[in-house]
Every structure is written in structure tokens, then in C-alpha cells.
Amino acid sequence: MSITPLDAARLDSGEPGGSGQAPAAMSTRSPGRAAWLRLRRDRTALVSGVVSAFLVVVALAAPLIGAAYGIHPQDTFQGDLDRFGLPYGVAGGVTGTHWFGLEPGQGRDLFIQMVYGMRTSLGIAFAAALMTTMVGVLLGIIAGYLGGWVDAVINWVTDVTLALPFLIFTLAVIRPIELHFYGPREAVPGWFRVVVLITLFTAFGWTTTARLVRGQVLSLREREFVEAARATGARLGRVLFRELLPNLGAPILVAFSLSIPAYITGEAALSFLGIGMLEPTPDFGRTIFRSLNYLQTDPAYVLFPGVTIFVLVLAFNLFGDALRDALDPKSLR
């Protein structure tokens, strides 16, 4: 049965219909185009992707937003607080000047704190996700391809890393690391704590990606294109990074996208416990911790940062799940 021009147009645009040849046409598309069509037809993916992109733009444009808003993160408005340190007015002092109200006690604008806090969380999360993905891919592809004692050693290191309790280890090492570089009375700069947190996330987070990549490489290393590369005398680096790595794009992309919300919540949890970002750097976890003392007197103080981080994590999680489904060739859409 031939395909009419109308059927071809429908198939090319991803619309249903045509002359019953949609499955065959779908199978002839490139994997990337087929994944894009599945992703585009997923409403959850579209909504979560738009929300995630919007939040990333807000984080990147934090200085511009602050300039347009007319308030710096460290500006205080003590005159708008009563003698108990609570903001005047309703909902924590929400006004046309202070969109999310003010922080009780300190009098800082909560909206601009959330904007800069988003930049802090996303910056650490993206950097940590990038580092863990690079380390995990490198170790996973080496272990899966070489096998033998190399695979055994990398698997042993992976098992040991997974056995270590991340939270307890972080509580134990953060302060000694800082004392190694700074004296007990010296102020630790914010960038140093960022580097420490990214390093700790990388040290513990690469294992998932490494095991995922290793499993994929075990199924790919005996394929014809790898055998052909060996037969032509290709070096190890070419086989790993020119032959195998391009075929691992989908699982790597999914692992990267799903690790971002995990590191957002991880960074917020560490700050909530007092071992994350330090003052005066705006941060979700520290803000939520302080707001617990005002649950009854100023519930808006915990509502705004709580809802912000909830939407942030939910959007990235939903988009990561949708991306995983779209890149799965067996996914039925």
C-alpha cells in the first residue's frame, strides 16, 4: 500500500492517521527524531520542561532580576518589622515592594532570597551532575570494556563507596577539610564550601552512572562495529570514546537529568543540617530551617521557600522521567 502525500505529511509531523503505515514509518526514523516526537507528544514532558527552563533562566538572571527588583539579597528592612521581629501586615509582610514578604528577625526580602537561592542550588546541582556523569562514564566504560581485574577493582571501589553513609561521612569531613585550609577563626569563603560540596557529591554520586554505563558496554563490546574497529587496529581510546561512547548517549543523558533534582534536595538537606552553604549566601535549606521557628507566627516564611524548592525538584524529576521514557525505544506512546 502506497503512502499518500497527506499521510506522509501526517507521519512527518507525528500526527496519527495516514494509511496504516505509521509503525513502519516510525521505525525508519532516526532514534533521536523518534525520541523527540515521543517527547513532544508528552504533555507532562512539555509542561515540566517549560517550567524547568523558566527556573533555570530565573537562576541565571538573578543579578538582573535583583537590579530590576531594586533589592539586593543582603538588604535589610528593619523598619518594616515590629518589636518582636515579625513583619508588619499579612502573609509575612507581602506587599507590592516585597512580593514574598520579609524574613522575620533579619528583615531581608524573601523573594530575592529565593531567586538567589535558586541560583545556588542549581549551580551546585548542575556542576555536581556534570562531574559525577564524567567520572561515572569514564570508570563504567573502562570497567565494561576491559573486564578482568580492572572490572573487579572498579566494582570493589563502587561497592565500598555505596556502603559508606554519605550523610555521616559529610558531617565528619567537612569541618576538618576547612580547618586544613583555614584557621579556626578565619571566615570560610562561600566558593570554598561550594567546591567542597561538589567534590563530596562527585565522590559518592558517580557509582550509579558507572554501573549503568558498565552494563551497557558489556552488551556493546561484542557488537560488529567494535569488532571491526579492533580488526583495523584502532587504539583503546578510539574504541572507547569514538565507537562505544556515541552509543551510550541516551542512558547518560537520562542519568544526568535525574541526578540534578537529587543534588538539589541533597544540597538543601545539608544546608538544613548546618553543613551546607554558609551565610551570607542565600540558600533554600538554611531558610527552611530558620522558618521552623515561625510556623505559628509567620507560616508564610516556610510556605514560600518550601513551595519554591518543591516546584523546582518536581519539574526536574518529571522532565527526567519523561526524557527516560522518550529515549526508551520500547516505550509505547
C-alpha positions in Angstrom: 0.0 0.0 0.0 1.5 3.4 -1.0 1.6 6.4 1.3 -0.3 9.4 0.0 1.2 12.9 0.4 -1.3 13.7 3.2 -0.2 10.5 5.0 3.4 11.4 4.6 2.8 14.9 6.0 1.0 13.4 9.0 3.7 10.9 9.7 6.4 13.6 9.4 4.6 15.8 11.9 4.0 12.9 14.3 0.2 13.1 13.9 -2.0 9.9 14.0 -3.7 8.8 10.9 -2.4 8.1 7.4 -2.7 4.9 5.5 -1.8 2.4 8.2 1.9 2.8 7.7 2.7 4.7 10.9 4.6 1.9 12.7 6.8 1.3 9.6 7.5 5.0 9.1 8.3 5.3 12.8 10.8 2.5 12.6 12.6 4.2 9.7 13.2 7.4 11.6 16.4 8.1 13.4 16.4 7.3 17.2 16.9 10.9 18.0 13.9 12.1 15.9 11.7 9.3 17.2 12.6 10.2 20.8 11.9 13.9 20.1 8.5 13.0 18.6 7.6 10.9 21.7 8.8 13.7 24.0 6.8 16.4 22.1 3.6 14.4 22.4 4.0 14.0 26.2 2.2 16.9 27.9 3.9 16.2 31.2 7.3 16.5 29.4 6.3 19.8 27.8 5.0 21.4 31.0 7.8 20.2 33.2 10.4 21.1 30.5 9.0 24.7 30.2 8.9 25.1 34.0 12.4 23.7 34.4 13.7 26.0 31.6 12.0 29.0 33.2 13.5 28.3 36.6 17.0 27.9 35.1 16.6 31.3 33.3 15.5 32.9 36.6 18.5 31.4 38.3 20.9 32.6 35.6 19.3 36.1 35.5 19.3 36.5 39.3 21.5 39.7 39.2 19.4 41.2 36.5 16.2 40.4 38.4 17.7 41.9 41.6 18.6 45.1 39.7 15.1 45.3 38.2 13.5 44.5 41.6 15.6 47.1 43.2 16.7 45.0 46.2 19.9 43.2 47.0 19.9 39.8 48.8 21.7 41.4 51.8 19.5 44.5 52.1 17.6 44.6 55.4 14.3 46.4 56.2 14.3 46.5 60.0 11.8 49.4 59.9 9.2 47.0 58.5 9.4 44.7 61.5 7.6 45.0 64.8 9.3 44.8 68.2 9.1 41.0 68.1 11.0 40.9 64.8 7.9 39.9 62.8 6.9 41.7 59.5 4.0 44.1 59.6 1.0 43.2 57.6 -0.4 39.9 56.4 1.3 36.8 54.9 4.7 37.8 56.3 4.7 41.3 55.1 3.7 40.7 51.4 3.4 44.0 49.6 4.0 45.5 46.2 7.6 46.1 47.3 8.2 42.7 48.9 6.5 40.1 46.8 7.1 37.2 49.2 7.4 39.3 52.3 10.3 39.7 54.7 12.4 37.3 56.8 11.5 37.6 60.4 14.3 38.8 62.6 16.7 39.8 59.8 14.2 41.7 57.6 15.7 40.6 54.3 13.4 40.4 51.2 12.3 36.7 50.8 11.6 36.9 47.1 15.2 37.9 46.2 16.5 35.3 48.7 14.6 32.7 46.7 15.8 33.9 43.4 19.5 33.8 44.5 18.9 30.6 46.5 17.7 29.0 43.2 20.9 30.1 41.6 22.9 28.5 44.4 21.0 25.2 44.3 21.0 24.8 40.5 24.6 25.9 40.2 25.8 23.2 42.7 23.4 20.6 41.2 24.4 21.1 37.6 28.1 21.1 38.5 27.8 18.0 40.6 25.7 16.2 38.0 28.3 17.1 35.3 31.2 15.9 37.4 29.5 12.6 38.5 28.5 11.9 35.0 32.0 12.4 33.7 33.6 10.2 36.4 30.9 7.6 36.2 31.0 7.3 32.4 34.8 7.1 32.4 35.0 4.3 35.0 32.0 2.5 33.7 33.2 2.3 30.1 36.6 1.2 31.2 35.3 -1.5 33.5 32.8 -2.8 31.0 35.2 -3.0 28.1 38.4 -4.2 29.7 36.8 -6.6 32.2 39.0 -8.9 34.2 40.9 -7.4 37.1 40.2 -3.8 36.1 36.4 -4.5 36.2 36.9 -6.3 39.6 38.8 -3.4 41.1 36.3 -0.8 39.9 33.4 -2.9 41.1 35.1 -3.2 44.5 35.5 0.5 44.8 31.9 1.0 43.7 30.7 -1.4 46.4 32.8 0.4 49.1 31.5 3.8 48.0 27.9 2.6 48.2 28.5 1.1 51.6 29.7 4.5 53.1 26.9 6.6 54.6 27.0 9.8 52.7 25.4 12.0 55.4 27.6 10.8 58.3 30.7 10.9 56.2 29.9 14.5 55.1 29.2 15.6 58.7 32.6 14.1 59.7 34.8 15.6 57.0 33.5 19.0 56.1 34.9 20.8 59.1 38.3 19.1 59.0 38.7 19.9 55.3 38.0 23.6 56.1 40.4 23.6 59.0 43.1 22.2 56.8 42.9 25.3 54.6 41.6 27.9 57.0 42.3 28.7 60.7 39.6 28.1 63.3 38.8 31.8 63.4 39.1 32.6 59.7 36.0 33.1 57.7 35.5 30.3 55.1 34.6 31.9 51.7 31.4 30.7 50.0 33.2 29.5 46.9 35.3 27.1 49.0 32.2 25.5 50.5 30.7 25.2 47.0 33.8 23.3 45.9 33.7 21.0 48.9 30.1 20.2 48.4 30.5 19.4 44.7 33.6 17.3 45.4 31.6 15.3 48.0 28.6 14.8 45.7 31.0 13.6 43.0 32.8 11.2 45.3 29.6 9.5 46.2 27.4 10.0 43.2 29.4 8.5 40.3 28.5 4.9 41.2 25.0 4.9 39.7 26.2 6.2 36.3 29.2 3.9 36.4 27.1 0.8 36.9 24.6 1.9 34.2 27.3 2.5 31.7 29.2 -0.7 32.5 26.0 -2.8 31.9 25.5 -1.1 28.5 29.1 -1.6 27.5 29.0 -5.3 28.4 26.3 -5.7 25.7 28.0 -3.5 23.2 31.6 -4.6 23.3 30.9 -7.8 21.2 28.9 -6.0 18.5 30.1 -5.9 14.9 31.2 -2.3 14.8 33.5 -2.8 17.9 35.0 -6.0 16.3 35.6 -4.0 13.1 37.4 -1.3 15.0 39.6 -3.8 16.7 40.3 -5.5 13.3 41.5 -2.2 11.9 44.0 -1.8 14.7 42.1 1.0 16.5 43.7 2.0 19.8 41.9 1.6 23.1 41.0 5.3 23.3 39.4 5.3 19.9 37.3 2.2 20.7 36.1 3.6 24.0 35.4 7.2 23.0 34.8 7.0 19.3 33.0 3.7 18.9 31.3 2.9 22.3 30.6 6.3 23.8 28.4 7.7 21.0 26.1 4.7 21.5 25.7 5.5 25.2 24.2 8.9 24.8 20.6 8.0 25.8 21.4 6.4 29.2 24.0 9.0 30.0 21.6 11.9 29.3 18.9 10.2 31.4 21.3 9.7 34.3 22.4 13.3 34.1 18.9 14.7 34.1 17.7 12.6 37.0 20.7 13.4 39.1 20.0 17.1 39.1 16.9 17.1 41.3 18.7 14.6 43.6 21.6 17.1 44.2 19.1 20.0 44.6 17.5 18.2 47.5 20.9 16.9 48.8 22.3 20.4 48.9 19.2 21.7 50.7 19.3 18.9 53.2 23.0 19.6 54.0 22.2 23.3 54.5 19.2 22.4 56.6 21.6 20.5 58.9 24.1 23.4 59.0 26.8 21.8 56.9 25.8 23.3 53.5 26.2 26.8 52.3 27.2 29.5 54.7 26.0 33.0 55.3 25.6 35.3 53.5 25.0 33.1 50.5 21.2 32.6 50.0 20.1 29.0 50.3 16.8 27.0 50.5 17.8 24.6 53.2 19.0 27.2 55.6 16.0 29.4 55.0 13.6 26.5 55.7 15.5 25.6 58.8 15.1 29.1 60.2 11.5 29.3 59.2 10.6 26.4 61.5 10.7 28.7 64.5 7.9 30.8 62.9 5.5 28.1 61.9 2.7 29.6 64.1 3.5 33.3 64.0 4.6 33.6 60.3 3.6 30.5 58.3 4.3 32.3 55.0 8.0 32.2 55.9 8.1 28.4 55.5 5.5 28.4 52.7 7.3 30.4 50.0 10.7 28.6 50.2 9.0 25.2 50.7 6.8 25.6 47.6 9.7 27.0 45.5 12.0 24.1 46.1 9.1 21.7 45.7 8.2 23.0 42.3 11.9 23.1 41.3 12.5 19.5 42.2 9.2 18.2 40.9 9.7 19.9 37.5 13.2 18.4 37.0 12.0 15.0 38.2 9.1 14.9 35.9 11.1 16.0 32.9 13.8 13.4 33.7 11.2 10.7 33.9 9.7 11.8 30.6 13.1 12.0 28.9 13.8 8.5 30.1 10.5 7.2 28.6 11.1 9.1 25.3 14.6 7.7 24.8 13.4 4.2 25.5 12.9 2.6 22.1 10.4 0.1 23.6 8.3 3.0 25.1 4.8 2.9 23.8 3.4 6.4 23.2 
